[in-house]
Amino acid sequence: MATRFRPLAVFLICALLLGCGTHPASVREATPTAAAQPPVQASAEPAVYPAGKPPEPTQTVRTGRYSYVDVGPQPDQMDPLLTVIDVHLPKGVETVKEAVNHLLRRSGFTLLPADPGDYPVACLLSQPLPDIHRHLGPVSLRDALLTLGGKAFIVNVDYVYRKVGYQVSPAYAGRPHS
């Protein structure tokens, strides 16, 4: 019976020894790393990206034997409104304005107050929150804000002051209110 398991034992030992060996550098390791690239000069100029988009990450860093990570911020770190959320709004949130403030609470953005003369936006923000909007997600924060506004409103974002506001969509502009 011991002879029956001997070939299996030899096979397992060989497999373990081969798995622990070193292999020649792979094509992925030929990618320049932080140590291989020349240092970048620090600049006091702000980073400006064409078309408002950061360049694709070009630098890859090895973090383990088989794992690599692209260096650079994630898209939702560059634009917090791209963060995917899945939110159940609490019972205390009763209006669209309270729902928007709840969604923006940890995003770094705040809601612009509606102009007193902008009746459609003021009306939207004072509307009771529909029950269907109590659970939003998984969806990006921007799409959740658009959902709360409905198809008659667009979301304006001021990235300088991190403010979010609503505006009547051009398709619905000029309609009389009742």
N, C-alpha and C positions, 0 to 999 in steps of 0.2 A: 504494500500500500504506500510505503514511503517513496518508492520509485515512481509512482504515479504523479506525485506532486513535485518531483525534482525538476522536470522541464518547466513547469509553471514558475517555480522559484527562480530558476536561472533567467527566465524571460523577464520577470519583475525586477530583478537586480539590474539587468542590462538596461531596462527602460528607465529606471531611476538614475543610473549613471549617465546615460545619454541626456536626460532632461536637465542635469545639473551642469553640464558642460557649457563652455562659452562658444558663441557663434560669431562669425564675422559681422562687421557693422552692416546694418541693413540700409536700405535706401532712405528710410525715414530718419535715420540718425545722421544722414548727410545734410539734413536741413540745418541752416545756421542757427546756433544757439546764442544766448546772451554773452557767453565767453568768447565766441568767435567773431562777434560783430564789434566794430569800432564804437567807442563811446559817443553818445549823441550830446552835442553842445546844448546846455540849458539856455532857454530864450525867455525874455520877459514878454514876448509877443504872445497873445492868446492863440490857441489852435483854431484855425478857421478851415472848415471842410467845404469843398465844393458841393453844391446842392444840399447842404445841411447834413450830409451823411459822413460819418467817420470812415476812414479807409478800412478795408478788410484787414484783419490781423495777419501779419506776415511772419511773426516770430513764434516759434514753437519751442517749448521747454519740456524736457523729459522729467517726469515726476516719479517714475517707477520703472520697473523692468520692462513692462509692456504698455505703459500709459504715457501719453503726451498731452500737453495742455497748450492751447493757443493763448498767448499773452495779450492782454488788453481787456477793456471793459466790455461787458455784455450789452446788447442793444437796449435792454430795459434799464440798465444803469445809466446809459447816455440819455434816455428819454423815459422817465418814470411812468409816463402815461401808456407805455407799451407793456407794462407789468401785467401779467395774467392774474386775475383775481377770481375768487369764488366766495361770494359774500351772501350771508343771510342777514338781512337788515332786522334789527331788534324792533319790538313792538312800540317803543318810544318814538321811533322815526315815523312821522305821520305825513309830512309834506315832501314834495320833490326837492325843495331847498335843503331840508334836513337830510335827505338821502344823499344828495350831492356832497354836502359837508361831511357826512359819515364816510363816503368813499374816498374823499380827498384827505382825510385826517392824517394818514401816515405817508402820503405821497410827496409832501413838500410843497404842494400847490394849495391855493385857497380860492374860494369862489368870489368872483367880483359881485358886488351888490348891484341889483338891477337899478337902472336909471328910473327915477320917478316918471319920466315922460315915455319910457319904453313899456307900454302897457302889455304887449304880448309876453315879454320876458318876465315881467312882474307877475302876470297871471300864471305862467308856467310854474314859477317857483313857489307860488302859494297854493297850487293844486294839491289835493290829497294824493298820496302815493298809491298807485294801483297795486292790488294784491299780487298781480303777476310779476311786479318788479321787486317783491320782497326777497327773492332769491335771484341773484345775478351771477352767472358764471358757469363754467370757466369761460372768461372773456377778458379782453384787455381792458384796462381802466378807461381808455379813450372810448372804446365801444360801449362800455357800461354807461358813460356819461351821455353818449349819443342816444342810447336806448331810453334813458330817463327823459331826455328832451323830446324824443319822438321825431318823426320825419319832417316836421315843420320847422325844426331848429337845427342849427349847426353849432359846433363847439369852437369857440375862439380861444387860443392859448397864447398867453404872453410869457414867453420863456425867460425874458429879462427879469420880470418881477414875480414869476411863477404864479400867475393868476389865470383862472379859467372862467370863461363867461359864455353865455348863450346869445345867439343872434337869430332872428327869423331868417329862414332859408329864402333865397331870392324867388323860388317858386311860389312861396306863400306870402311874400311881402306885398303890402298894399291892400290886403283883405280887410274889410271893415270888421270891427269886433261888435259883439252883441251883449 
